[in-house]
Amino acid sequence: MKSLLYFFIAALAFLPSLFHKAEQGDPEALFRLSMIYENGLDSIAPDSVKSIALLRKSAAAGYAPARNYLGFLFKQGRFIRQNDDSARFWIKLAADDGDPKAANNLAFLLLNNENPADDSLAVRYLNSAVNAGLPVAMTTLGSLYAEGRGVEKDTTLAVSLFNQAISLGFNDAQLRLLNLMGKNWLDLPPADRLELAIGYWNMGSPLIGVELLRELDDNALTSLTRPELAKAYAILGHAYSHGAGIAYDHALANRYFAKAALLGDPAAQYIFAETLDIFPDAFADIFSQNELDALVSDGMDIGITASELRQAAALKGINDARSARRFIFSPLEKDMPGPL
């Protein structure tokens, strides 16, 4: 949406030049002008007829984005009569011209034909889009390798493609990867699962990170070190407090931050100090008496003050919300202090 807004702001400034170039038959100018007439801009009212006419001229002149978009409109039946053959014709021209979005779109059309003979061709176009860095193509190709459709089944390559898409911020890849590997990952030893979860959390995949961590509760104390458990709790606290990879839950966020703070995580110490500023009896509100007794028996100081928590956090360089967030999204530090 922002890119479209910037496009129209820029177009408004260069509108006279755009009209001139379009009159000279410049394919890119014709395409940009067609977008303006499709949506309207300033004193220019939306005009789908003029928009399609300009788009056709641009596509006929060989401009790949125009060919791809014209094919998309034929497929959708938007502003133009729906026609699958015309859609495939124009999108294929754009894909063969090297347009990665068109290559991905053509692969989508081929795969939806549910004709096994088209699958290998779809893979070829997807590879082209992947090489151009298109995350949606990485995700689709990853799914094909996971299924063994059009290619020999290769789970390792599927995971690699999903990881590439995740690193580029494509959220759908998180769910597909979790569906592929989730059961195997949940069978990992707690320490290995924590390491994997932190890796995906820092990669920008809160969905996978949280799913791997949610089972790591008090029963994991025997196999996780205190710094490891503190890190897991701090991540879960952040996830629940921001609705990252999981539904927002203020009570659970406070519970996890409190545990992480008591276990020595400096980011959680700084964050939970703010809670204690407002609610000095927060520990008693968050935990049952039996839980409080268990914390004390584990050597934790449930009478710690907000000021003392901040001092502990400051020893690790955590003095504000920004540094606390940065620490949560950092690798595990195994030499953190013990419980408070």
N, C-alpha and C positions, 0 to 999 in steps of 0.2 A: 504493500500500500504506500509506504514512504517513497519507494523508487518511482511509483506512478505519479505521486505528487510532485517530486523533484523534476520529473520529465515535463509535466505540464507548466511548471514555473519557468523552466528553461525555454520551453517552446514559446511561451508568451513573450519572452524577451527577444527571441529570434524569429518571431512569426513572419515578418516581412521577408526575411532571407529564405525562410522555409517555403513560402509561397512561390518565390522566384525560382528556387531550385526545382520545386515540383513542376512548375511550368516548363522548365528545361528538360523534364523527364528523368530527373535524378531518382533512382529507385528507393534509396533510403528516405529521401524527403517525401516521396509519395506515401511511403509506409507511415512515417511519423504524422503526416497530415491526415491520413486515414484514421489514425488513432484519435486525433483531435476531434474529427467530425463524428466519430463513434460516441465519444463521451461529452463533447461540448467543451468549450473553454472561453471564459470571459464573454465577449459579445458574440461568439460563434455558437449557435444553437446545435444540439445533436442532430445529425442527419445521416441515418444509416445507409440510405441509398448512395449518397455521395461518398460515404466512408467505404462501402464495398467497391464502388467504381475505382477509387484511388488504390485500394488494396489489390484489386485485380491487375491494375496497370503495373504496380510494383512487383507483384508475383510474376507477371508475364515478362518483366524486364530482368528476372533472375535473382531478385533479392530474397535470400533464403528465409529470413524471419517472416517476411510477408507470405511466402509460400507455405511455411509451417502454420501460420495463423489462419490463412485462408482454408487450409485443410482442416484445421480445428473447427472453424465455423461450419464447414460442410458436415463434419461429423456431428456437431451439436444441433445443427439446423437453426442456428442463430443468425438473424438478419438475411438468411439465405435458405433455399430449400435443402432439406437434409439429403445427403447423398454419400453413401459409404465409399463408392468407387472414386468419386471426386476427392473425397477426404484423403484416401490412401494415395491417389495420384500426386496431389500437391505436397503432402507430407513426405512422400518418398523422394520427390525432386529436391526438397530442402535437405533431407537426410543425406542424400547422395552428394549434395553440395558441401557437406561437412558440418551442418548445423546440429549441435549436440542435443538440443531440445527436440528437434525433429526426429533425430535418430531414436531417442527415447520414446517419443510418441508413436513412431512407426512400429517399434518393438511391442509396444502396448497393443496396437491394433492386431499385429500378427499373433500375439499370444492369446488374445481374446477370440481369435478364429477357432481355437481349440482344434487346430489341425496340426498333428505332430510334424508334418512336413515343413511347417512354417517356423517351428521352434528354433532350429539351428540358425535360420536367417535372423530371427529376433535376437539371438545371442550375439551375432556378428554386429548388429546395430547397437546393442547395449554396450558391447566392448568399446565401440567408438565413443559413445557418450561417457562411459566410465573414464576413458583416457583423457577426455576433456574436463574431467572433474565434476561431473553431475551426480550429486548424492542420491537422487531418486533412482537413477540408473544403477548405481552401486547396490542399492537395496533390492531392486527387482532382480538383478543378476545374482545377488547373494541368495535370494529365494530359489532361483532356478538350480543353483549348485546344491542347495540344501535338499531339494526334491530329486535332483538328478533328471531334470526336464530339459531336453535339448542339449545337455552336456552330461559328462560322467559325474556321478555324485561325488562331491568333495566338501565335506563339512569344514575342513580347515580353511579352504578358500572362501566358503560362505561366511565364516566368522570374520575373516580378514576384510571382506567387502562390507559387511555390516559395520565393522569398527571404523572403516574409512568414512562411511556415511554419518555415523554418530559423531565422529570428530569434526565433521562439517556442519553439525547442528541439525541433522535430519532426524526428527523424533520417531518417525515410523520404524526406523531401523532398530531402535531400542526394543520395541515390542517383538519384532520378528526374531531378533537375536535371543531374547529372553525365552520365547517359545521354543526355539531350537535347542538352547543349551541349559535352560533353567533347571531341569531335573538333575542333570549331571553336576551342575554347580552346587546345588543344595546338598549334594552328597559329599562335597569336599570337607576336609577337616576345618574346624572353625578358623584357625589362623590363616589357612590358604584362602578360605572364602572371604575373610576380612581383607586380605591383600588384594584380591580380585575386585572386591567391592570398592575399595579406596581408589583403585586404578580407574574404574568406570565412573565413579563419582567425580574425580578430577578431570576425566575426559569430557565431562558434560553430559553424563547419562545418569541423572538422579533416579530414574525408574529402576535401572538394573542395580545401582548401588544400594538403594533402600531395600529392594526385594531380597538381596543377598544378606543384608544386615538384620532384617526384622526378626529372624529366628535366633540371632545371637543375643540372648538375654542372660539372666543370672546363671542359668545352667551351663553357660560357657566359661564361667569363672575358672573352672579347674583346668581348662586347656588354653585360655588366653591370658597373657600377661596383663597387669593393670593398665599400662599405657595403651595396649591394644584395645582393651575393653573401653577405656576412656575415649579413644578416638571413635570407636563405633557409636558410642552413646552421643558424642558431640555431633556427629554427622546426622544421626537420627533426630536429634533435637533441632538442628537446622532444617532438616527436611520437613518435619511436622510443623515448624513455626512458619515456613514459607510455602507449604503445599507443594514441595518439590519432589516429584515422583510418588507422592502419596497425598491423600486428602489432608487439608489443614486441620490440626488438632492442638489447641493451645495447651490443654492439660498434659497431653503426652509430651509435647515439646518441653514444658517445664520439668517434667519428670526425668527426661533423658538428659537435659542440661544439668539438672541438679546432681544426677549420678556421675556424669562426666566431670563436673567441677570437683566433687569430692574425691574422685579418682585421680585428679591432678591435671586434667586438660586445661591449659591456660585460656583458650578461647571460651570454653564453657564457664570458666571462673569469671571472666570479665562479663559475659552475658548474664549469668545468673546473679551477679552482684547487683545488677539493675533491678532484678525481681526482689531481692532482699531489701533494697532501698525502700521499695513501696510496701512490701509485705515481710516484715522482719521474722514472722513465724511461718514463712513459706514451707520450710521442711516439714513442719507438723501438718500443714494443709495438704502437702503432696503425698506423703507417705503415711501408712498406718503405723500404729505403735509397734507392732511386731516388726515391721520393716525398719523402723528407726532403731529398734534394739539390735537388729541384725547389722545395720550399718555401723553402729557403735562397736559391736563385737568384732567387726572387721577393721577396726582402728580408725574410723573416720570421724571427724569432728563436726557433728551436726549443729554445734553452737557457734560455728564460724560466722563472722560478720561480713557485711558487704565490703567494708574497707580492707579487711584481711584478704578477701578473695581478690580484690583489685591489686593488692601488693604482690600476691602470688603470681597473678597474670603478668604483672609488669616485669617480673624477673625473666620472663620469656619474651619480652618485647611487645606484649599485648597491652596497648594503652587506649585504644579506641575501637569503635565498631568495625572500621575498615580493616584494621590489622587482625581483629578476631575472625572476620570472615576469611581473610587471606590464609590464616592458620588452619581453619577448618578445611580449606581446599588445598592443603599442602600434604606431602607424604607423611607417613607415620614417623614420629620421633620416639625412639625406643628408650631414650634416656631421660624421659620426663620425671618430675618428682613423684614420690609415692602419694598415698591418700592423705587427705587433710583431716 
